[in-house]
Amino acid sequence: MSDNPVKIGVIGCGNISAIYLKNAKCFPNLQVEAVADLDKARAKARAQEFGVPKACSVRTLLKMEEIEVVLNLTIPKVHAKINLSAIKAGKHVYTEKPFAITRSEGKRVLEAATQAKRLVGCAPDTILGGGHQTVRKLIDEGAIGKPLGATAFMLCRGHETWHPDPEFYYKPGGGPMMDMGPYYLSDIMMLLGPVKRLSGSAQIVINPRTISSQPRNGQQIQVETPDHLTGTMDFAGGAVGTIIMSFAVAGCNLPRIEVYGTEGTICVPDPNAFGGQVRMIKRGEKEWTDVPLAFPYVENWRALGLADMARAIRTGRPHRATGQLAYHVLDVMLGFLDSSAKNRHYQVPSTFERPAAMPAGLPEGQLD
Ligand SMILES: NC(=O)c1ccc[n+]([C@@H]2O[C@H](COP(=O)([O-])OP(=O)(O)OC[C@H]3O[C@@H](n4cnc5c(N)ncnc54)[C@H](O)[C@@H]3O)[C@@H](O)[C@H]2O)c1
């Protein structure tokens, strides 16, 4: 087994690229060789900021033989197209969420990767963080008995007040479900396994939207995908879940995720973060207990899933933030929208294998 760092090419140098490029330096098994963006100036600026040897076009990056993994940080509607080009060029891919915006393009990515014997990874990797792995350990050890239910709530007013280019949040592939659903659903699925049946009720509530961030302050966005959605989920393991995802409400006091078992309840920390407070109450208790985190990676460790996949490439072991899980999440997210539009339950055909738990007791930066 070679211990050489895995060479990474980053496509998409917008907002989220900074934290990936910063954190990649903390994993000895990652080496970012090149960055590319449609906007060449952005790629150049990121290369300078983070000392990446090369800023180039997407085409040039894909031709670089030394690059083993393409890290796809573009916008949702081009995720699948970039992933397919990267696989065709012989690269493994790790992509930001959502995995794709249609099931057919998501499936094409998985099929192409299987044929080419390449790995597919997908954000979010917050599920590998210390907060969420601690919850998983508690559930797996039976601390709350048999899981019977879960809730997931993400309600806010949207992103046009702060994101410099917020249009994609309100087009197909955006919306609160496709944007934030991956965090909540990946986490709940990592904890409870796949969903077999669901129902959804979805609406477009605020349309048009007026941008108040710079540089597009005052411009309007036509909203083309639901900005408020409620759903129910039947898990294959027997639990029943409730989800609300909204970009249309002024404020919200609900917990982010809770898991209910026959013997107790766990309050799960923010799935858009790695650490946070895990709280538990058992049957008969009056007070909640703060549970100490049993795993590392509690700060913003975006790139952890990529580093884990890079380790898998070198060792042959399975990786954890898989395309298979991301496709199941996509299938479920679209299922909520379809169920609402078609006025009926959706039987979820896809599934995934629950990834292995993270190892405890290793220093940050070391995966095995
Ligand atoms: N911004 C966040 O806080 C955040 C957090 C987590 C995940 N994400 C996800 O990360 C992805 C990127 O988000 P962002 O906020 O960085 O967006 P962004 O708009 O700031 O950046 C996207 C970049 O991709 C480039 N791009 C678009 N199409 C391209 C193509 N075909 N080829 C090459 N480059 C292309 C754009 O020019 C832009 O620089 C999204 O999928 C989003 O859901 C964002």
The ligand as a Gaussian input file, in Angstrom:
#p B3LYP/6-31G(d) Opt

LIG

0 1
 N      -21.826000      28.356000       0.950000
 C      -22.024000      27.497000       1.933000
 O      -22.075000      27.854000       3.125000
 C      -22.170000      26.022000       1.636000
 C      -22.114000      25.157000       2.694000
 C      -22.158000      23.811000       2.444000
 C      -22.306000      23.357000       1.173000
 N      -22.410000      24.190000       0.128000
 C      -22.586000      23.617000      -1.210000
 O      -21.396000      23.816000      -1.939000
 C      -21.713000      24.050000      -3.319000
 C      -21.118000      25.377000      -3.704000
 O      -21.673000      26.378000      -2.886000
 P      -21.005000      27.823000      -2.783000
 O      -21.736000      28.529000      -1.723000
 O      -19.513000      27.693000      -2.706000
 O      -21.427000      28.401000      -4.208000
 P      -20.745000      29.590000      -5.018000
 O      -21.743000      30.078000      -5.998000
 O      -20.118000      30.568000      -4.064000
 O      -19.538000      28.862000      -5.784000
 C      -19.708000      27.940000      -6.823000
 C      -18.538000      28.095000      -7.781000
 O      -18.653000      27.098000      -8.807000
 C      -18.292000      27.702000     -10.041000
 N      -18.909000      26.944000     -11.129000
 C      -20.218000      26.852000     -11.437000
 N      -20.391000      26.051000     -12.508000
 C      -19.162000      25.617000     -12.868000
 C      -18.686000      24.774000     -13.901000
 N      -19.515000      24.199000     -14.786000
 N      -17.354000      24.554000     -13.996000
 C      -16.497000      25.145000     -13.103000
 N      -16.900000      25.963000     -12.109000
 C      -18.211000      26.202000     -12.000000
 C      -18.812000      29.124000      -9.931000
 O      -18.171000      29.983000     -10.871000
 C      -18.499000      29.460000      -8.477000
 O      -17.220000      30.025000      -8.313000
 C      -23.241000      23.992000      -3.427000
 O      -23.618000      22.728000      -3.883000
 C      -23.720000      24.217000      -2.004000
 O      -24.937000      23.551000      -1.751000
 C      -22.302000      25.519000       0.334000

